[in-house]
Amino acid sequence: MDITSLIIVVSLAAIMLYLIVRLPLAIFGNLRAGHRFRQGLAKVLDELRLSRMLRHLGIDREQYLHEQTGLTIRRHMNRCNNCEDKEKCDQALAEDKPADVDALGFCNNIDDLKNLSKR
């Protein structure tokens, strides 16, 4: 084996070793970042009526945060935050028994949440 081939083989081995070590570290870093992102969403969600609406409709909050995309959750949060019927929402959520889903037509998220509660 000549010197050029040896340099190429050693270089490729070094690159492979770097990738074998670096790839799992990158994956675990991304998992941690995703977990922190979901925790941040959960914290903001708890400050909105949306969290109580999920519970009212029988939708598990943790499952909702796990299964829905961040974009969908943010869209639901924005709709809830910008809602003009917050008094109606508070009245509906104050009831002990779950309200009829059709009676919650004032909610900007009800169509999406109906689909979630059916699953």
Summary of the structure (lengths in Angstrom):
residues: 119
radius of gyration: 24.1
end to end distance: 63.6
largest distance: 82.5
contacts: 276
relative contact order: 0.10
helix: 78%
strand: 0%
